[in-house]
């Protein structure tokens, strides 16, 4: 059989090109997708709550407050792991949340709480880095005392912030009239509430950026967004939920329990 000039040569060249293209695609480095970690500062004593001990261990609807918080975070599939940061003297956590740690790849514990929330978070970020978290990974810092948080709200925050250059936080527009008090407990002024938001948690930022912010600002910020703002950046506000309140005052415990019993 007579060979057609150029026919097989062209086919062979095309085949080689396709094969080379496939080999090249297989040897290309795969782009690493940043992961999401949760960090729960749990080293406080809850001085304003009126509780006999740390408020995060007060039983609500059948289990410790912090157990409700951690159960909700455990139900968010996009969270690679949750790190709980305790004080060095904490001897209550294991009894309050006996199931935490049974999934060691996703449930982490560290007794390295600091003298302030900012110090506790900074210490926790170091633990995440020691466990392999990268500077471009995300951390979602959440209050242990926001025990009514729902997985859907966390997912809403992740959806809004994954493509954001800064990060953001759950928050709600202020609905109540705001009053500024004087030293005698009288109204000094009515504050314009327009464009005012009440910050909630989780607050979601890149690990490297938040570490830089906390190292720069120190203990002054009362939340992570405040540290990021001090760098001149503007976190994104993501609508939260009124039920995502922080159990702080004595009356909050009964309200939280009533709501937890409806879930």
Secondary structure, DSSP 8 states (H G I E B T S, - for coil): ----TTHHHHHHHHHHHHHHHHHHHHHS-------EEEEEE-----TTS--SS-GGGSEETTEEHHHHHHHHHHT-TTEEEEEEEE-TT--SHHHHSTTTTSSTTTEEEEE---SSHHHHHHHHHHHHHHTT--TTSEEEE--TT-TT--HHHHHHHHHHHTT-SSEEEEEEE--S-EEEE-TTSSEEEEE--TT-EEEEEEEEEEHHHHHHHHHHHTT--SSHHHHHHTTT---EEEE--TT-----SHHHHHHHHHHHTT-
